[in-house]
Amino acid sequence: MFKKILIANRGEIALRIIRACHEMGIQTVVVHSTADANAMAVRLADESVCIGPPAARDSYLNIPAILSAAALTGADAIHPGYGFLSENEQFAQMVEEHGFAFIGPTAEHISIMGDKVSAKQTVQRLGLPVVPGSDGAVPNAQAGLKIAKDMGFPVLIKAASGGGGKGIQVVQQASEFEELFNRARSEAKANFGDDTVYIEKYLQRPRHIEIQIFGDTHGNAIHLGERDCSIQRRRQKLVEEGPSPIIDAKARDKIGSLAADTVRKLGYRGAGTIEFLYEDGKFYFMEMNTRIQVEHPVTEMITGIDLIAEQIRIAAGQKLTLNKDHIKFRGHAIEIRINAEDPQTFIPSPGKITQFHAPGGLGVRFDSAIYTGYSIPPHYDSMVGKLIVHGRTREECINRLRRAIRETVVDGIKTTLPLHDWILQQPDFLSGNYTINWLEEQLKTRG
């Protein structure tokens, strides 16, 4: 087992990894920018190294600085968390070339799944259902228009190297295809340095269902059930729950087994999430995230399994400590992402937290690195915390979450807590009758 792990991330995920390491008797090192000198992770890690100025490109994306910090502190392994370099195949490869263990999959698997075209082709060969679409990348608008007409509108134009809802355009009719095709390519180039795009049939009212998987280096693979991540704004998840209110045990076992078989055939190492669109009782592969997810606590709450600890054990070469018989799903869990944003306009709201109080009580978990007096820097993602609640039933979980929201105090900045309280009171959410388009539609009528 590792003696010291360097955490190449910040915020709540850095703190989450520190906690798992300390429970396992592993020392921790965090790297940080000058903007994060007073961060909670810096205070709680055994060691910290400043690696650059606030801009992410000069600090959290600075591969030479991170590797130097690992060497200087004598770290055995590097955990990338999520975001930043977590799905960068060059980083994964360089980490291992410099003699450190990368707590994640191989660079090869990151590369395959990081390109949406190759990912779709790979999983289709291995037996996963996919959304009908182009056979690979589309070279130009003329070729794309022909594919779209043959498929039937509406269609999606998607960046092959995309993620986070960027580089995606919905095309409703032929007359707007060329303009939106060029826009998607421009967005893809600007965000990912790659203007390759492909086309898929646009599903009108799907759910976003993802399966948590794990694989080890000994040929074992499992799934840990699903999370329903359909409450989204601009393709950014805001609420995640598990199990999904519309997936029964038979469907869960079927798609979960397919997902586990896929990663077993790939020889995949570590944690991953296979994301699907679900419509009219059918699953369609969307993408695979080759890292731990923001919403991993939902799975932890309903299984009682520490996913970060399992990541670390697998990276150290150990076998999965779990098999299908060990995994029992208990009750219901919901996570809300608390962003430092105006709940009406969604304009970011960085600044100093003048008062903070975390909620508590049975089944309540608050994952955050904020504290009273902490100043949220304007340079990074606006998420400042995650409130995760567990209950014996979905109804109990929702009631407990509303109570926990009322207990939460984050003064000095604006947050999306009022929006979440509103969502939890809506009849469609209470009945489980919502799709990935639901929140956007509600916000338009809500004003």
Secondary structure, DSSP 8 states (H G I E B T S, - for coil): --SEEEE---HHHHHHHHHHHHHTT-EEEEEEEGGGTT-HHHHHSSEEEEEE-SSGGGTTT-HHHHHHHHHHHT-SEEE--SSTTTT-HHHHHHHHHTT-EESS--HHHHHHHHSHHHHHHHHHHTT--B--B-SS---SHHHHHHHHHHH-SSEEEEETT--TT-SEEEE-SGGGHHHHHHHHHHHHHHHHS---EEEEE--SS-EEEEEEEEE-TTS-EEEEEEEEEEEEETTEEEEEEES-TT--HHHHHHHHHHHHHHHHHHT--EEEEEEEEEETTEEEEEEEE-S--TTHHHHHHHH---HHHHHHHHHTT---S--GGG----SEEEEEEEESB-TTT--B--EE-SEEE---STTEEEEE---TT-EE-TTS-SEEEEEEEEESSHHHHHHHHHHHHHH-EEESS--SHHHHHHHTT-HHHHHT---TTHHHHHHHHH-
